[in-house]
Amino acid sequence: MSRKKTPKSKGASVPAASALAAANGPRLACPRTAHPGPDAPPNGPPQANRPSLGGGSDLYDVAFKVMLVGDSGVGKTCLLVRFKDGAFLAGTFISTVGIDFRNKVLDVDGVKVKLQIWDTAGQERFRSVTHAYYRDAHALLLLYDVTSKSSFDNIQAWLTEIQEYAQHNAVLMLLGNKVDSAHEHVVKREDGEKLAKEYGLPFMETSAKTGLNVDLAFTAIAKELKQRSMKVPSEPRFRLHDYVKREGQGNSCCRP
């Protein structure tokens, strides 16, 4: 389900909130894996029992590329490990070098949806590497740390990069991570909700440690991508913002 990327000029300013809202609004230490190229896995018409990429034994019908982006230390790797393996890397600071990925197959309304989830390095020195991986991403989860004001302030810079390098119709979601932290939450939930509403993004607060809303975030993305790719006329339209608002725990979600 590759889509042609709309050319964008370099050095673009932060996209207007109305532009992102239109695109995303109502329809919206770890073992390393051998890295294929930055392109997303092939999609197109659903094909039952397609063998899993990356040597796994899981079968799937459709596959999508999802990227985790945000500053270094916001918990991207821990979030991925929690979702993939149901584990938490307690007491360990994990810093992704360059880029890494893991696969997981979800059953979405009887369809096996494979998510190839890319964990990107947040450090500035790796930006030129990770930019190439934006091109064919079908969805991006943008994370900040609720105990780090700087990670929240940098969200607009990350949105600029997404606007420049990613597909114009990629699914976006904003996540405020580490809500379990004993440290003071310098970024209030209302701040995240306000920013998400400004840019038309679904929003949740998450915790890789407790698992709060982790599965929900990826499941919501999988449901949205599955419906976009299959478009079954008899199936009710999936509304990402409504789903996140209805299912989110802790009432930490919003919609424009």
Secondary structure, 3 states (H helix, E strand, C coil): CCCCCCCCCCCCCCCCHHHHHHHHCCCCCCCCCCCCCCCCCCCCCCCCCEECHHHCCCEECEEEEEEEECCCCCCHHHHHHHHHHCCCCCCCCCCCCCEEEEEEEEEECCEEEEEEEEEECCCHHHHHHHHHHHCCCCEEEEEEECCCHHHHHCHHHHHHHHHHHCCCCCEEEEEEECCCCCCCCCCCHHHHHHHHHHHCCCEEECCCCCCCCHHHHHHHHHHHHHHHHHCCCCCCCCCHHHHHHHHCHHHCCCCC
